[in-house]
Amino acid sequence: SINASIQSTMLPSDAHGLHLHGWKSLMDYCKVPYQHQPSFADTDEQCIKGDCGYTVSLEYAYSTADLTQLVACSQDILVQQGFTKPTHFRAGGWQLGPKLTQALASNGFTWDSSRTAAELLTTRWEPNSSLIKMISALHPNSTPLEQPYLLTSTLEEYPNNASLADYTGTSQIIEMYTQLIKQRKTVMVLGFHQETAVDFSGRLAVAIPKMEAIAKAHDVQLIWAHY
């Protein structure tokens, strides 16, 4: 089953996080009125049949009340499918703003990683694309050196300060890591999409031994955390 396949990739120490995109099928299931715009990829997200909504910005398209309902419903779906109730989150397209932040806090989330520096995505997205413009507007001061901070009294932001391996190559990962050490920054958050891991995991396989060697050379303790 799909559930068993997903579970087989996880360690006992891994948290079960929630990652949301604005699929129409999910909105219909959660009884949230579907919105087809704005799209962070300038995609026509109106569908007569099939599914759509992947690129609809949750923050810009939906109200706080709708997002609160959507997040709660999505948590319930994961629990019903045998996963633990998630309290860690990343928004599809990094589309987090005040409304989605409130929805997460209202549903007991303690950790978000939806903030990133738009510059890290320009390896695959044009600087004038809607995704880059939206992320720049939502996270105007985010940089690869950004460190964790409180979004609310109960919700902590762990910025996705190294983006995803889908976008950052091995040399860029090493450069960001080296700069974090030089600036005495202690947290680096780097992710990847499971469905495309076969295409990009090689970048991590090359980067990780180099990161360990750099840590040893600088007498820095490198701790790998799985969330």
Secondary structure, 3 states (H helix, E strand, C coil): CHHHHHHHCCCCCCCCCEEECCCHHHHHHCCCCCCCCCECCCCCCCCCCCCCCCCECHHHHCCHHHHHHHHHHHHHHHHHCCCCCCCEEEEHHHCCCHHHHHHHHHCCCCEECCCCCHHHHCCCCCCCCHHHHHHHHHCCCCCCCCCCEECCCCCEECCCCCCECCCCCHHHHHHHHHHHHHCCCCCCCCECCHHHHHHHHHHHHHHHHHHHHHHHHCCCCCCCCCC
